[in-house]
Amino acid sequence: MAKYFGTDGFRGEANKTLTVEHAYKIGRFLGWYYSRNKKDGRCRVVIGKDTRRSSYMFEYSLAAGLTASGADAYLLHVTTTPSVSYVARTEGFDCGVMISASHNPYYDNGIKLINAQGEKMDEDTILKIEAYIDGISGEIPLAVREQIGRTVDHAAGRNRYTGYLISLATRSYKNMRVGLDCANGSAWMIAKSVFDALGATTYVINNEPDGLNINTNCGSTHIDGLIRFVKEKKLDVGFAFDGDADRCLCVDEKGNLVDGDIILYIYGRYMKERGKLQGNKIVTTVMSNFGLYKALDEAGIEYEKTAVGDKYVYENMASNGYRIGGEQSGHIIFRKYATTGDGILTAIKMMEVILEKRQPLSKLAEPVHIYPQVLENIRVKDKRTVREDADVQIAIRQVEKELGKEGRILVRESGTEPVMRVMVEAAEPRRCREYVNQIIQTIIAKGHQEEL
């Protein structure tokens, strides 16, 4: 299991958990690793970054490490995570790097590694990088003389990605009033350019990044701002992105939230109606709402459930040939068009359904009734012991029996903390809270809770 890299890269507070030395070493290893078998001894790595102040520092550190190992670093500058993925897979790069902590606050940052196919880097390569960071695998040679790499301005790659997005629209957006919340992040220029080019009357908020305001009370993690904006301006639809624009949440013309689960339903049903839903399946995670599954059952659509993380959603899709999948948070993967979640692409696809079916977003979302949910975390001494405790299992089964087909319970381990997550969905919020409390009290009574 990786020490530094989680399901979405190496992430932490800038210059505390994730330092410039880490970035330099990652660049050093990637430059050497991908240059080893090159006939000319030189690999090409594309780098993008979000708007955090520390992203510039990490960009230079990564580029220094890459060029010191003999690689050429191509800089997309401020751009989205899916654009790095697109450029890596369409322009023959050996790998890509995105500098971003996604929806986290400005003082955090992250390094996401992308392979030549535009997918998340494989675990084996990541473990080799970590071994180098920790000094386990020994030193690697520095490039000298003409072998030293160079940095290349590659804003043209970002522009080609923007053109690609525009090419995917099926109709003009003329006479559509669209709101965009760019989270003061990666989408701040690209999103408006796309919607303007397609003819929308575009209204934008949170598109003035200063390095410190990314995700601050804005974007997909703070949707209330866009809800107010859509209502005030009487817009037809609104789209909110996160810091690196790989997520998208929607707001309908009435000011109602349309989250990732509802997006999956709307586009999945649209695909089924046109005979495009491969395997008649949508890929979700275990955290998708019970209401989504009821709506899918009624629509005759089947589904897969994966562990939490768009990485696992994509792996399932790629292994089985499925075409759409994602998370409640707005990571939606349209595998025919992208190898990662893409917020702007998601917005384009939702516009497609609205325009092709000539229905407002509220009408398209109507069949999905999101169930109330209560989620509580409890810190424990040992997650495995809790999972295997017979009394805890009995308590869970009792709740499952009482909920029947009108709700569900999910008890799972956190992948990063000594925490068990207890989640219940039911028709009434009161029942959710009662059942969550029952499980939490059982865990405490058995002595599993970590002492503070």
C-alpha positions in Angstrom: 0.0 0.0 0.0 1.3 3.5 -0.9 2.7 5.6 1.9 2.4 9.1 0.3 0.0 8.6 -2.6 -3.7 8.0 -2.0 -6.4 7.3 -4.5 -6.1 10.9 -5.8 -2.4 11.7 -5.6 0.1 12.9 -3.0 -1.8 15.5 -1.0 -1.2 17.5 2.1 -0.4 21.0 3.4 2.1 22.7 1.2 5.6 22.7 2.7 4.5 20.6 5.7 3.1 17.3 4.5 4.0 17.9 0.8 7.2 19.8 0.3 9.3 21.2 -2.5 11.8 18.4 -1.9 9.1 15.8 -2.5 8.1 17.5 -5.8 11.8 17.7 -6.9 12.3 14.0 -6.1 9.2 13.0 -8.0 10.4 15.0 -11.0 13.9 13.4 -10.7 12.5 9.9 -10.6 9.9 10.4 -13.4 12.5 12.0 -15.7 14.9 9.1 -15.2 12.4 6.3 -15.2 10.7 7.3 -18.5 14.0 8.2 -20.2 15.7 4.9 -19.5 14.5 3.1 -22.6 14.3 6.0 -25.0 16.5 5.8 -28.0 17.4 9.5 -27.7 17.5 9.2 -23.9 14.8 12.0 -23.4 11.2 11.7 -22.2 8.5 14.3 -22.4 6.3 15.1 -19.4 3.3 17.5 -19.4 2.5 19.6 -16.3 -0.6 21.5 -15.3 -1.5 23.4 -12.2 -4.4 25.0 -10.4 -4.5 28.6 -9.0 -3.1 28.0 -5.5 -0.1 30.2 -4.6 2.0 27.1 -3.9 1.2 25.5 -7.3 3.8 27.8 -8.9 6.4 26.7 -6.4 5.7 23.0 -7.0 5.6 23.5 -10.8 9.2 24.9 -10.8 10.4 22.2 -8.4 8.9 19.4 -10.5 10.4 21.0 -13.7 13.8 21.3 -12.0 13.7 17.6 -11.1 12.6 16.5 -14.5 15.1 18.5 -16.4 17.9 17.5 -14.0 17.2 13.9 -15.0 17.2 14.7 -18.7 13.5 15.0 -19.4 11.7 17.8 -21.2 8.9 19.4 -19.1 6.0 20.9 -21.1 4.0 23.5 -19.1 0.3 23.9 -19.6 0.3 26.5 -16.8 -3.1 27.0 -15.0 -5.4 24.4 -16.4 -7.8 21.6 -15.4 -6.9 18.0 -14.3 -8.9 16.5 -17.2 -7.0 18.7 -19.7 -3.7 17.2 -18.5 -5.2 13.8 -19.0 -6.4 14.7 -22.5 -3.0 16.2 -23.6 -1.0 13.3 -22.2 -3.1 10.7 -24.1 -3.5 12.6 -27.4 -0.1 14.2 -27.8 2.3 11.2 -27.1 3.6 12.3 -23.7 5.3 9.7 -21.5 3.2 10.9 -18.5 1.5 13.9 -17.1 1.5 15.7 -13.7 -1.3 17.8 -12.3 -0.5 20.1 -9.3 -3.7 20.4 -7.3 -5.5 19.5 -4.1 -8.8 19.5 -5.9 -11.6 20.7 -3.5 -9.2 21.2 -0.5 -8.5 24.7 1.0 -5.8 26.9 -0.6 -3.0 25.9 1.9 -3.1 22.3 0.8 -1.8 21.0 -2.5 -1.3 17.8 -4.3 0.6 16.0 -7.1 -1.5 13.8 -9.3 0.3 11.4 -11.7 -1.2 10.5 -15.0 0.1 7.8 -17.4 0.5 8.0 -21.2 -3.1 6.8 -21.7 -4.4 9.7 -19.6 -5.3 7.4 -16.7 -4.2 7.5 -13.1 -0.6 6.2 -12.6 -0.4 2.5 -11.7 0.4 1.4 -8.2 3.7 -0.3 -9.1 5.2 2.9 -10.5 4.0 4.9 -7.5 5.6 2.5 -5.1 8.9 2.9 -7.0 8.6 6.7 -6.7 8.0 6.4 -3.0 11.0 4.1 -2.5 13.1 6.8 -4.2 11.6 9.6 -2.1 12.5 7.6 1.1 16.1 6.8 -0.1 15.4 3.1 -0.3 16.2 2.5 -4.0 19.4 4.5 -4.1 20.4 7.5 -6.1 19.8 8.1 -9.8 22.2 9.9 -12.2 22.0 13.5 -13.0 21.9 14.5 -16.7 25.0 16.5 -17.9 25.8 18.6 -20.9 23.5 18.2 -23.8 21.5 15.5 -21.9 20.0 18.2 -19.5 16.3 18.7 -20.3 14.4 21.8 -21.0 11.1 23.4 -20.2 8.7 24.2 -23.0 5.7 26.6 -22.9 2.8 24.3 -24.0 -0.3 26.6 -23.6 -1.2 25.3 -27.1 -2.1 22.0 -25.6 -4.6 23.6 -23.2 -6.1 25.5 -26.2 -6.5 22.2 -28.1 -8.3 20.7 -25.1 -10.7 23.7 -25.1 -11.4 23.1 -28.8 -12.0 19.5 -28.1 -14.7 20.3 -25.5 -16.4 22.7 -27.9 -16.5 20.0 -30.6 -18.5 17.7 -28.4 -21.6 19.9 -28.2 -24.5 18.7 -30.3 -26.4 22.0 -30.5 -25.9 25.7 -30.1 -26.5 27.2 -26.7 -28.1 30.3 -28.1 -30.9 31.8 -25.9 -29.7 29.7 -23.0 -28.8 31.6 -19.8 -26.1 29.7 -18.0 -24.4 30.3 -14.7 -20.9 29.1 -13.9 -19.2 28.9 -10.5 -15.5 28.4 -11.3 -14.4 28.1 -7.6 -11.6 30.6 -8.3 -9.8 27.6 -9.6 -8.6 25.9 -12.8 -11.9 26.4 -14.8 -11.8 30.2 -14.4 -10.8 30.9 -18.0 -11.7 27.7 -19.9 -15.3 27.2 -18.8 -16.5 30.6 -19.9 -14.6 30.4 -23.2 -16.4 27.1 -24.0 -19.9 28.3 -23.2 -19.3 31.6 -24.9 -18.1 29.8 -28.0 -21.2 27.7 -28.0 -23.5 30.7 -28.0 -24.7 30.8 -24.4 -25.4 33.9 -22.5 -22.9 33.1 -19.8 -22.9 34.5 -16.2 -19.8 33.7 -14.1 -19.0 33.9 -10.5 -15.8 33.2 -8.5 -13.5 33.6 -11.5 -11.0 36.0 -9.9 -8.3 33.7 -8.4 -5.7 35.4 -6.2 -3.9 32.2 -5.0 -5.6 32.2 -1.7 -9.4 32.1 -2.5 -9.6 28.8 -4.4 -12.7 26.8 -3.1 -13.3 29.4 -0.4 -17.1 29.5 0.1 -17.5 28.8 -3.6 -17.6 26.0 -6.2 -19.0 22.5 -5.9 -18.3 22.2 -2.2 -20.2 25.4 -1.4 -23.2 25.2 -3.8 -25.4 27.7 -2.0 -23.7 30.6 -3.8 -24.6 29.3 -7.2 -28.1 28.5 -6.0 -28.7 32.1 -5.0 -27.1 33.3 -8.3 -29.3 31.1 -10.5 -32.4 32.4 -8.7 -31.4 36.1 -8.7 -30.4 36.1 -12.4 -33.3 33.8 -13.4 -31.0 31.5 -15.2 -31.9 28.3 -17.1 -29.2 26.2 -15.4 -26.0 26.6 -13.3 -22.8 24.5 -13.1 -20.3 24.5 -10.2 -16.8 23.1 -10.5 -14.2 22.3 -7.9 -10.6 23.6 -7.7 -9.2 21.5 -10.5 -12.5 21.2 -12.4 -12.8 17.4 -12.4 -16.1 17.7 -10.6 -19.4 19.3 -11.6 -22.6 19.8 -9.7 -25.7 21.4 -11.3 -28.4 23.8 -10.2 -31.8 23.6 -12.0 -33.8 26.6 -13.1 -35.7 26.5 -9.8 -32.6 26.6 -7.7 -32.5 23.0 -6.8 -29.2 21.1 -6.4 -28.7 18.3 -9.0 -25.8 16.2 -7.6 -23.6 13.5 -9.1 -26.2 10.8 -8.4 -28.9 12.6 -10.3 -26.5 13.5 -13.1 -25.8 9.8 -13.5 -29.5 9.0 -13.6 -30.3 11.7 -16.2 -27.5 10.9 -18.6 -27.7 7.2 -18.1 -31.4 7.2 -18.9 -30.8 9.4 -21.9 -28.2 6.8 -23.1 -30.6 3.9 -22.6 -33.3 5.7 -24.6 -30.8 6.0 -27.5 -29.5 2.4 -27.2 -26.0 3.7 -26.1 -25.9 2.4 -22.5 -23.3 -0.4 -22.8 -24.3 -3.4 -20.8 -27.3 -1.5 -19.6 -25.2 -0.5 -16.6 -24.1 2.6 -14.7 -21.1 2.4 -12.3 -21.5 4.1 -8.9 -19.7 3.9 -5.6 -21.1 2.5 -2.4 -21.9 6.1 -1.2 -24.5 6.8 -4.0 -27.9 7.5 -2.5 -30.5 4.9 -2.1 -32.9 7.1 -4.1 -30.7 6.7 -7.1 -30.9 3.0 -7.1 -34.7 3.0 -6.7 -35.0 5.4 -9.7 -32.6 3.2 -11.7 -34.6 0.1 -10.9 -37.8 1.8 -12.0 -36.1 2.8 -15.3 -34.9 -0.7 -15.9 -31.2 0.3 -15.6 -28.7 -1.9 -13.8 -25.7 -0.7 -11.8 -22.3 -1.6 -10.3 -21.1 -0.4 -6.9 -17.4 0.2 -6.3 -15.3 1.4 -3.4 -15.3 5.2 -2.9 -13.0 7.0 -5.3 -13.2 7.8 -9.0 -10.1 5.6 -9.5 -12.2 2.5 -8.7 -15.1 3.7 -10.8 -12.9 4.1 -13.8 -11.2 0.7 -13.3 -14.6 -1.0 -13.2 -15.7 0.8 -16.3 -12.5 0.0 -18.2 -12.6 -3.7 -17.2 -16.2 -4.2 -18.3 -16.6 -1.8 -21.1 -19.2 0.5 -19.4 -19.6 4.0 -20.7 -20.8 6.1 -17.7 -20.0 6.1 -14.0 -19.2 8.4 -11.1 -19.7 9.7 -7.6 -22.3 11.7 -5.8 -19.7 14.5 -5.4 -19.8 15.2 -9.1 -16.9 13.1 -10.4 -18.6 11.9 -13.6 -16.7 9.8 -16.1 -17.9 9.6 -19.7 -15.4 7.0 -20.9 -16.0 7.4 -24.6 -14.7 11.0 -24.3 -12.4 11.1 -21.3 -10.4 8.9 -19.0 -11.1 10.9 -15.8 -13.9 13.0 -14.3 -14.3 16.2 -16.2 -16.5 19.0 -14.8 -16.8 21.0 -18.0 -17.5 17.9 -20.1 -20.2 17.0 -17.6 -21.8 20.4 -18.0 -21.7 20.0 -21.8 -23.4 16.6 -21.5 -26.1 17.9 -19.3 -26.7 20.7 -21.7 -27.0 18.1 -24.4 -29.9 16.3 -22.6 -31.7 19.6 -21.8 -31.5 20.7 -25.4 -32.1 17.4 -27.2 -35.1 16.5 -25.0 -36.3 20.1 -24.8 -37.0 19.8 -21.1 -35.7 21.9 -18.1 -33.3 20.3 -15.8 -35.9 20.1 -13.0 -38.1 17.9 -15.1 -35.3 15.6 -16.1 -34.3 15.2 -12.4 -37.9 14.6 -11.2 -37.9 10.8 -11.0 -35.0 10.7 -8.5 -36.1 11.2 -4.9 -33.0 11.6 -2.8 -33.3 9.9 0.6 -32.3 11.6 3.8 -28.9 10.5 5.0 -27.0 10.6 8.3 -23.3 9.9 8.2 -21.2 9.8 11.4 -17.5 9.0 11.9 -16.1 7.4 15.0 -12.4 7.1 15.8 -11.4 3.6 16.7 -8.4 1.7 18.1 -8.4 -0.9 15.3 -10.6 -0.8 12.2 -10.2 -4.5 11.4 -11.3 -5.5 15.0 -14.4 -3.4 14.7 -15.2 -4.9 11.3 -14.9 -8.5 12.6 -16.7 -7.9 15.9 -19.7 -10.3 16.0 -21.9 -8.0 18.1 -21.3 -5.1 15.7 -22.2 -7.3 12.8 -25.4 -8.4 14.6 -26.4 -4.8 15.2 -25.8 -4.0 11.5 -27.9 -6.9 10.4 -30.7 -5.9 12.7 -30.8 -2.4 11.2 -30.8 -3.9 7.7 -33.8 -6.1 8.6 -35.7 -3.2 10.0 -35.0 -0.9 7.0 -36.0 -3.7 4.5 -36.4 -2.2 1.1 -37.0 1.3 2.3 -33.5 2.3 3.2 -29.9 1.0 3.7 -27.0 1.0 6.1 -23.3 1.2 5.2 -20.5 0.8 7.8 -17.1 1.1 6.2 -13.5 1.9 7.1 -11.8 5.2 6.2 -8.9 4.6 3.8 -6.8 7.3 5.5 -7.7 7.6 9.1 -8.4 5.3 12.2 -12.1 5.9 11.6 -15.2 3.9 10.9 -17.9 5.6 8.9 -21.5 4.8 9.8 -24.1 5.9 7.2 -27.9 5.3 7.1 -30.4 6.3 4.5 -34.2 6.1 5.1 -37.4 7.9 4.3 -37.3 9.8 7.6 -34.3 11.7 9.0 -35.3 10.6 12.5 -34.9 7.0 11.6 -31.5 7.6 10.1 -30.3 9.2 13.3 -31.7 6.5 15.5 -30.0 3.7 13.5 -26.7 5.5 13.3 -26.7 6.0 17.0 -27.5 2.3 17.6 -24.4 1.2 15.7 -22.1 3.9 17.3 -23.3 2.9 20.7 -22.6 -0.8 20.0 -19.0 0.1 18.9 -18.5 2.2 22.1 -20.0 -0.4 24.4 -17.5 -3.0 23.0 -14.6 -0.8 23.9 -13.5 0.0 20.3 -13.6 3.8 20.5 -10.2 5.5 20.5 -9.5 7.4 23.7 -9.1 11.1 23.1 
